[in-house]
């Protein structure tokens, strides 16, 4: 039996923040998406998520600290080993990065008596930076499990019906009492005969073989808010695979993949770009067109601007997710040097070279400015 504290690599007196920090680090290492679905990583991911889900809850943690895993099973904590769907939901609920959405995270894979919930579906959603800037609505076709049209999702051949399970008398659970060091421990588990459903189908549907569901396709509309980033998730509740024999649907997990825009580098809501300018524009000042995600904006360059200087255009970046504020656009002006000169251009530059001299004294370079900013 694993020690949850050892699983997360924390001390028994660890704070909630320490537990969450340790889980974040391990979850990002063993997440199935980062390990090409490797079975060993998947098992590790489920184990650390199960440990985190217990230790993050003060009531469950108190039971575990006093009685161990046996205390969780016998108490009201409802403890069970999590499957991959539950582990992913826990991960996205706490670490998905899109907090605040009303329909975010939750759903499929729950346990208990009655029809089982269908599994979740994960789809990748490619987005352009322009779509991220405004938000977008997309219609996608997904392959999923739909109710069988022959038996209406019941799993029983037309004209027949399910019967109450004789093992659990329809409760979907079996209870076993065992004596232990802590006294009598009562464990509750899904009924092995009916798999926790409470009923048994004696005459399975010939089309779905008693599952109550068949493969199909469905179009769904995904409303994507502005400001999302690569790797973030959004959960669409109750539109995934239908559960066996009338079980509720799981979720569809939409994973965002934002395409790189060669014009910009992104840091959260802020954007960075480089604009090439000529020497006269820097020396004399000019109005320079600067690209935005959509359209352009005019930047007034003052006379005597140095190459490499950065201008911050407030509110010209990307929207901040779930907020009315917007990031900034940082523009770096870079002197453009032509590779080929006409005779007239060469003559003018040579004349300028005769007239212009670098001012005396050592110019204040980047290193000096950095030391000043650090207070050195």
C-alpha positions, 0 to 999 in steps of 0.5 A: 500500500503506497504512502501518499506523502512519499508518492508526492515527495513531501513531508507529513507536515507539508502545507497545502501550497507545498502539496500542490506545488509538488503535485504540479511538478510531478503531474507535468512530468508524467502527464500522458500527453507528455509521454505519448500515452506510455503505460508506466507514465499513465500509472504514475500520473494516476498514483500521484493524482490520487495522493494529491486528491486525498492530501489536498482535502483536510477531511480526507487527509485527517482520516488518512493521517490517523487510519491510513487508506483503510480509514478512507475506505471505511469512512464517509470519504468515498475513497476509490482508486482513480481511473485515468479520466478522473485523474485528468479531470482532477488535474484540469480542475486545479491546474488547467489554467482557465479558472473562472469558466462556468462549464470548466472541468468535471464530468465523466468516469464517476463511480457508484450505483446505477448506469456508468458515466461515459468516458471523456473525449479529448480533441485538439483545437488549432487556433491562429493568433488572430482567433485568440485575439477575438475569440472564435466559434467553431463547428467540429465533427467528433467520433463518439459513442451514441445511444443504440437506435435498435434498443434505444440505449437500454442494451436489451433486445426489443421486447425484453428488459433488464432484471434486478441483480440478485447479488446486490438487490439492485443497489449496485454495491456490495458491503463486506465487513472485516475485523482489523486492528481498528475494529470492524471495517466495512468496505463498499465496492461495486457489485461484481455481478452487475458492475455497479449498475443494479440490473442484469440484461438476460437478452442483450441487443443484437446490434450493440451486444448489450452495451446500449451504444454504438459508434457514431459522429456528431457535430458540436459547436465550440465557443472559444474565449479570447486570450487562450494559450497552447496547452490550456483545456476547456471542458464541455460538460455532458456532450462526450461518449454516452455511458453504457445502457443509458448512462450519462454522457462524459465530457469533451475536453478541448485542448488548444494549440495556438499556431505561431505567428512569425511576426510576434513572440508571445508572453502571456497577454503581451506581444513582442515584435521587431520593426526595421527602420532606416537611419533617416527615420531614427535620426529625424523622427517619423511615423512608422507602421507597426503590425498588430495581430489584426491591422496596423498601428502608427508609432510616432518615432521621435528624432534621435531614436537609437537602434534597438530602442523598445516602445511599449504600446499599452493595450495593443496586445492580447486580451487577458482571459476571463477579464476586460483588460488587455496586454501590451505590444512591445516594439523594438526598432532595428536599424536596417542596413541596405546590402546594395546601394545606388551611385547616388545613395553611396555618394550621399552616405559618403558625404554624410560620413565626412560631416558626421562624427561619433560624439566624444566620451564613451556612450552608455551601453547596455551593460551600463544601463543594466547596472544602473537598473540593478542599483549597482 
